[in-house]
Amino acid sequence: MKIKIQKLANVHMGYSFRSRIEVSERGRVAVIQMKDLLDDNTVGCDSLVKINIKTLKEHHLAQKNDLIFRSRGHVSTSAILLDDPGKAVVAAPLLRIRVTKPDKVLPEYLNWYISQRDAQIFLTSRAKGTVQKMISKQAIEDLEVALPSLEKQKNIVELATLSAREQTLLHTLADKREQYIGAVLMHFAKGTTESTEGHGK
């Protein structure tokens, strides 16, 4: 069974700042920007900038389990808010996706699904622009999501998380192995040079 996102969630444009974001140490509202969307498709809340803002509508505010979608650039995926960001606004051109049918789809599953091949092919086909790709709010709403049972969705998310951790560990091990081999070879090279110089004397 496939259902369009518009029947599963609300999609809203991020808040459009008319000028550069003015950061304030005493600001009461945090701002979620593109830089806060991490490589593992989660939102990093540790370094959100704070601002003071008077006119702010409820649909601009983010909350735990919201998805923040990258609507511009080469990457067209979303990131999930696993932590409560407090009073936080999503900055345009990001889109905020909030699940309204939790009995049909898990936010974590929807976040995973958006990054998969079928979804990416659809979003690419609906992208606008040549220099910088842009995905519209309508395109996200029209994306059809394959919906297994909630139990299967949970299992898929858990397996995907474990797989991602495994890949991270493998990359880390590969990097350390490369560094180790490089150090051994350099030691061998220096040892050979020193040995040659010693014979020359």
Stockholm file with secondary structure:
# STOCKHOLM 1.0

chainA/1-201         MKIKIQKLANVHMGYSFRSRIEVSERGRVAVIQMKDLLDDNTVGCDSLVKINIKTLKEHHLAQKNDLIFRSRGHVSTSAILLDDPGKAVVAAPLLRIRVTKPDKVLPEYLNWYISQRDAQIFLTSRAKGTVQKMISKQAIEDLEVALPSLEKQKNIVELATLSAREQTLLHTLADKREQYIGAVLMHFAKGTTESTEGHGK
#=GR chainA/1-201 SS CEEEGGGTEEEEECBCCSSCCCCCTTCSEEEECGGGBCTTSBBCCTTCEEECCSCCCGGGEECTTCEEECCBSSCCCEEECCSCCSSEEEBTTCEEEEESCTTTCCHHHHHHHHTSHHHHHHHHHTCBCSSSCBCCHHHHHHCEEECCCHHHHHHHHHHHHHHHHHHHHHHHHHHHHHHHHHHHHHHHHHHHHHHHHHHHC
#=GC SS_cons         CEEEGGGTEEEEECBCCSSCCCCCTTCSEEEECGGGBCTTSBBCCTTCEEECCSCCCGGGEECTTCEEECCBSSCCCEEECCSCCSSEEEBTTCEEEEESCTTTCCHHHHHHHHTSHHHHHHHHHTCBCSSSCBCCHHHHHHCEEECCCHHHHHHHHHHHHHHHHHHHHHHHHHHHHHHHHHHHHHHHHHHHHHHHHHHHC
//
